[in-house]
Amino acid sequence: MTMPTTGRRRDGQQPSRRGRAGMRGHPWLTLTTLSVGAMMVSLDGMIVTVAQPAMQSDLGTDLTGIQWVTNGYLLAVAALLITAGKMGDRFGHRRIFLIGVVGFTATSVAIGLSTQLGWVVGLRVFQGAFGALMQPATLGLLRSAFPADRLNMPIAVRSAVIAASTAAGPVVGGLIVEKADWSWVFFLNVPLGAVVLCLGAAVLRGGRADGATGRFDLVGTVVLAGALCSLVWGLTLVPDQGWSHPGTVVYLLVAAVLAGGFVWWQGRADDPLVPLRIFRSARFSVGVVTMTVMGFVMVGAPFVLVFYLQNVLGLTPARSGIQVLGLTLLMIVGAPPTAFWISRCGPRRPVVLGLTVTTVAMVALSRLDAGTGTLKMTLFFFVLGLGFSPIMIGGTKLVMSSAPVELAGVAGGMQQTAMQIGGSLGIASAGAIVASHAAAALPRHLAAADVTVPSGRAEEMVRAAAVGRPPELGVSGAAQDLLTRVSHAVFLEGMQYALLVTAAVAAVGALAGLAAGPEKTAATTPEETTGRPLDETAARTPG
């Protein structure tokens, strides 16, 4: 007689609960819960950005001080994403996710009640730490709830929810600040957190996967956190200070030294934080590169374009959001068909094509000028949105399906960290290109226009040109109009160079995508069967 088995499948995942009573572990209820959690984190990031001017005024701080409200959060997230993923692998993703939800909600309430900048910044650091606990756990829980060959649609739904939250953030944040005050931006997380906590307690199932190590790599955790903090902080200095500034160079050198030390230690530690064998899979490595490129384009390009929309075209923040709505809508609408496409042909072709379309869109956007019509500009944003869904979903699929299930949290942390680093690199590169061009080209443009800048005001003029803002030199009429045209012309040239560099990065990403290996359509791939990376499985196969 054959006895029934309730053990784990060969890939280390829990058996399917289809047909069983109860909600716990149900794949689609799990997806719903995790999507609401992802929405809470994404929405918070966008509406806090909108609320920063009101916070600056109410807290009585300067621009540098209020930037720490965002920088403190981002540094905590960047430092802890991979560690948080490892903690999920070690202690269970459900437990780590729920701790993150409780902490994120509680710190949101504390921030809303704070009246001093120091408390707000400190609590935002803690909020970032709890947010870091949530993000890799969502991907780790999806990886354990769905087989690797059925991850496409869950990833697509999660990506669509994040895109919708990103689009809604400026609108929601604007309404809250206008109708109430900035503290309610953080109080909004209370009902969302309560919903996620109740659903998570009832639905999620996330025990530690078979094969997860019993010890924790404390040395690796500290060194990696230091490397990522130094890297992200150094990159935040680039737009204002440039790549060659001593402060920037020191932080980036420290990051490089610590990163080298981290890799060295991971090759020798008994239970490494990031086992280097995970990179033996070409598909995993290509997925990490893809997500880095995605972050570079998705964050770097809007960083420049928002100045174009508001300072050159004169659109309000709300109108600017509406102008790029097509990009977000296509990410939402395009997610399900992209998931179906990847199911049919694998992730490599969609990733390569998506990056190719993105390259074309960035070249087209680089041709924008002060007289570009709304229809033409909207078309360019539509094309850009058309490329984003295949990159996001395909890149995430490459990362998550190519990693062993016992390292699903580490893989999720790598995916999130790659986007974080890519975004920081995108902002640093775009900002530095525009700023350096403004400093070099402004004197030439002023000389051509026969304009003499008052003594001591040249630096102020450069700063204005770097963001496309009309300079305020105390002149009016035709003289002011001339200065405005010069400032716009300098900015548009710098923007063109920045967007062309972004296009080049997307093109390199498309070429890298070809290394993901042949598409798998008929047969199940080795990594989907064993939960091990493709190259490692091949290495262990006799003959």
Beta strands, then each sheet from edge to edge (+ up, - down):
end
